[in-house]
Amino acid sequence: MAIIVETSGTSDYGPCDCCGNMSRLVWGDLHHDGLKIATYYVHWTLGRLDHGANFDLVIGRWDDGSSPKDRRVVAVAYRRMADGPQFMVIDATDRPVAKDASLAASALRRDQVIGTPVAPAVFAMLDAIWLGDRRIAELAGQAA
């Protein structure tokens, strides 16, 4: 069964310190086999794809018996290159979502994701967001 994207909220704020454009944050949940497997956040500066974007995933258990101790933050940087989109796992420790103790108890470094069983799951979640959340169409160079 595919990962299902459930969009939730959006927030525009700014202006960006370096360019003066507004920034956007969108978020939602990811479900697989009827269970919530992650909450995601995507942040970028509107009209400035040269700034890239950040995808933050809060992965782990979200069922009634779970707590932030059952979840971890994974961060992925997005850049649009001449040959297409590029995603790179980065350290999540300094991402704003990692500072919210009500979401997750820990944030993963790049070396705790790449080359581990977490990596394929994270990239499957990114694919689901990329294909399933029309609010981020600007990142792919498409109209929303």
Buried (B, 14 or more C-beta within 10 A) or exposed (E): EEBBBEBEEEEEEEEBEEBEBBBBBBBBBBBBEEEBBBBBBBBBBBEBBEBBBBBBBBBBBBEEEEEBEBBBBBBBEBBBEEEEBEBEBBBBBEBEBBEEEEBBEBBBBBEBBEEEEBBEBBBBBBEBBBEBBEBBEBBEEEEE
